[in-house]
Structures are given as C-alpha cells and as structure tokens.
C-alpha cells in the first residue's frame, strides 16, 4: 500500500457520497449512528476470503466489491427484509495497490446504489491475504421476518428464476483455455460468467414472498441441495423434489455439452445463485408466482413438496426416487 | 479443521446461549432479527488480523475472543451508546483446531456477558491466516451521540483512568526472555500484560460523559497523540496538552526502568488503552469527573485545552512548547 490507513480511509470516504436520510453519523467516526424505525432490524455478516471465495485473477475488484455487498443483501432479502446500511472491514495484502482498492469500493458503491443502502462504517487493515467482511443492517415489519424454521408438511417448495448459472460460470473460469475461449465466444458463456461475477439479490421478491405467506425462506448461496437441507433441518421436516421441475438456467443447458457438465447436477449442488427458496401453502405459491411475474418479471417455480420425516428425496420423471445428498458448497471441504 | 462448517456453526451456536430479549431471530438463519427501539442505532465494525493485531503465541484464544468484542464495544462507548448485539465473521487457518475455536467463542461470550450484548449472527470461513471481524450494534438516545467533530476552542480535554499500560504490555511481551521473566515476577509486569490482553470498554463512563455535555469523544485505540489529532482534524481545531498532567499508568511508571522505555512517550503514542478522551466545557469536565468517580470509581483527568488552529502542542512543566506528532499506531505503517 502506498497510503497510510488514514489516507486510505479519507479516499474511501470521499468516494462514498450519497448517504441515506436515516444516517445520523456516517463514515469517519468511532461508530455510525442510524435512526431506528418502528420496525425490527435484520442484520447479517459475510466474509469473502481470497483463495476460498474468490481468486483475484478471475474477478475484477469492482465485481468483488459489488458481490461482497450483494451476498449480504441477499441474506436480508431471504428474511423478507429491506436493507438499509452496510459496514465493511477489509484486510489488504501488500501487493494490493490503491487503484485496486478504490475500484473495490466503487463496486460496493454500485451495489449500495442498486439496493438503496448507505455504507456507514468500516475498518481497513493490512494482512497477508485479501479479505472483505461486510455487515448489512436492514428493517422488517414486526413479526414479518421469514425464518428457515417455518416449513410444514404439505408446503410447496418454490424457487425464483433459475439455478446453476453461477456454478456454470465457475466451470467456465476453471476450464482449459480452449474451452474458456469457446465459451466466451457464445452468449451462454458470457451469461454464466456474468452470473458468477455479478449476482443479484432478490430484495423485492423476498418481500413479496413474505407478504404472500412464505413460511420458510432461504437464499441459495450454497446450492439447492444444501440450503433446502438446512430449511428441512431447521423445520424438522423432509422434502420431495421433482427433478424435472427444477428450473435449470438456460445458459447452463446451452453450455453443458461444451463444458462437459451435468446441468441438473450443477443446478442442484452448485452455489452462489442467490435465488430465493421459499415454502408456502400451495395456493399461496400460485398467488406469489403471479405477483412475482407481474411485479418483477420473475418466474417462481414449484419444485416439490415438504413432507414429514427428514432428508431430501429426488423424484425422477418416471416416478423413481433417490436420496439427494446435501453436497453443496462447504467452505471447509 | 476437523469439523464441517455446519458442524462448527452448530457447536458455536450451542455455546452461545442466553440471548437478549430484543432478539427476535438469533443465530442460525440467513440474518438475525432484532427489535428496533425508539432510539437511534450505533453500529461499528473492527477486524483483528493475525500478524498485524495479534500473534497467536502471545494471546490466548479466550483473551482474543473477548478483545475482539471489547474493541467494538469501546467504539460504541465512544459515541455515548449502549451496545446491544454483535455479529462475528471469522477466517480460520488450517492449523487451528476446534478446541481453540471454542475457546475463542468462549471469550466472546465472556465479553458479551460483561457488556450485556447478544451474539446474533456470523460467518465462519477457512483462510490462510486467522482473522476475526466483529460488528456491534448499539442504541443511543436520539441526538445524544457524541461525534469526533464537536470540539470547540476553550474545551477542556479529558481522559479516563490512565494511559500507556497496554503499550507497556506489548513491550513486555516483546522483551528478551530475561526482562520478560523479571516483569512477570512483579505486579507491574502482570498488570501491563493484563491491560494488553483484556482491555476494558468504558460503556457507562461514555454515557455519563455524553450526559455531562461531552462535545467530542473518541476511544484511545491508536494512542492519545493520533486519536486526539483525529478529533482536532474532524473538529477543525488544535490542542494544547499539559504533558505533566497526562495520567501515565502506575504499572508503566513502575516498570519503565526495567523495560527501558519512556513512560510518558508510551502514554502519548501507545495504542490499545481503550480509555475515552472527551472535550467538554471546563465546568462540565469538573462535574463529569465527580460523576465518574462516584459512579465508577474512575478518574477523569483534564490534560489540556482545545485551541483555535490545528495540530497538537505539548507543554512541558517549565512552560516550553513543542509539537506532538500524531505518531500512534498505523496499521499500514
């Protein structure tokens, strides 16, 4: 780094203008002060570690900055909440230069603008590796937060949009140079990489699902299999998934042969889609699907049913059943 | 690590019982949900990086866990706020075992109990180095938060308790084996190491100072010289410090000869004391000193005066003046 800590903080503070109206004291003090509304707060934190969650060679600092905020916003969305403010702690390795850091914060500003939240505080440090830790604070109407633990037998299991694109993007980025080049020349290849680099948090969709009667909700950060297993565990239930109903991302279907991947397998186990999974009364699921289509142009697909017991069962087109292992993304694996 | 991420989260969740009453949804969901009072929120975040802020060889996991929470609570205290909840993100290097992590969270629980806050969320990751990032959310009465920017010429500059003990502890931990052994055989040596390992956040004192009319306040995390310079910069003022009024920690005075250090110099430039510095009308400073002594048995010492202009000037006992360089702790230095 060619700046002192205070100089870097000053540069970042200059970059992050446009604070929201409920910020009483923003960046640059011991702590930020926010007005507390009459609702409930929703808070979450997530850390991105170089070499574990990202490689600097395969993501731009701007995308990384945006993603570090977005993954937290997605957790707020999965509660049915509305994000309001973010705090950022970073550790910077010695080989990171100031321009890179400014781009990183530029990406955070992009995401803060996209989701209408204010970056109100943070902490900058040096370290041997690059780490970005973001906390997002949001609001939710009292009693309206949707936990993981509310799923009941008979609930429809529904997911927003489509799955597997981010996992496909990861395969593209890890493929041989020849395959990568082939992918990048096609719309599907660029779509897969874009899904990995710039995920979208479904804030409005989460609030609509909450109002539509969602009993349990989670964002698909670690893959459908693993995250649905978490809902089942928290709710004390099991799940049947109709495998041919799972909405596999079209770009992944288009690229599956070139990438030599099982598209459905990636849609089940691949992480980082940040789509929402909710369980609802089947009638509520139909109403929610209409509302999401009308308001956001987003498809809500029922992929199965919550059942008594535990564990996940996949049902093939021919009616045969097999267990689905919750083998999604484990940061310790 | 010999546990998966989910197993580790489950173990940590079991450890962290006793949630506060304003926690609607705690650990284990996408995000925590907290009831929002009628006040304002105060939020802060701080990251401790192995090799920068601590060495595993010189701090126990329990002390590290407690300290990671306490330094954030201290930032809330420096706003005059009341801490309510904490979120913790950690990166664990491969050589960290489960018992160490459980001890780390045990220390966090100690600090959460000490300051009556609930640990409501977090994120566990692996990494090449060990990092602990904590966010604390607190409350403050509307309009009552004390920023860094409120100091006015004529204000008394006052600090709680005494300074330099943590910096002395750092010198003990870095000294030769012979000096370290000599220090550990004396009360002053143990006091200095204790000040470094288990700092105390002055929450009640900060609230009392806020109610007593503090116009600017900061916690002394990076050293008196550097942190007072920050108050001056934010407020557009300068400061005169009566050097013989600076309350040097008694244990540091006792050990200065053995450690071969300038006690006053360490009290001026040494970080991690987490005492509070406030600027107040001189009459308010007298009243605040009485209140702190009566309520907490803590001394508040006036060490100088806010002046017009900028920069810090130290005044010796003989009246001679010299500039004080803000050469405290810089994480990038």
Interface residues (C-beta under 8 A of the other chain):
Chain A: X1 X3 X4 X5 X6 X8 X24 X25 X28 X29 X30 X31 X32 X33 X34 X35 X36 X37 X38 X39 X40 X41 X42 X43 X44 X45 X46 X47 X49 X51 X52 X53 X74 X75 X76 X78 X79 X81 X85 X87 X88 X89 X90 X91 X120 X121 X122 X123 X124 X125 X126 X127 X128 X129 X131 X133 X135 X136 X137 X138 X139 X140 X142 X145 X147 X148 X149 X217 X218 X219 X230 X234 X330 X331 X332 X333
Chain B: X1 X3 X4 X5 X6 X8 X24 X25 X28 X29 X30 X31 X32 X33 X34 X35 X36 X37 X38 X39 X40 X41 X42 X43 X44 X45 X46 X47 X49 X51 X52 X53 X74 X75 X76 X78 X79 X81 X85 X87 X88 X89 X90 X91 X120 X121 X122 X123 X124 X125 X126 X127 X128 X129 X131 X133 X135 X136 X137 X138 X139 X140 X142 X145 X147 X148 X149 X217 X218 X219 X230 X234 X330 X331 X332 X333
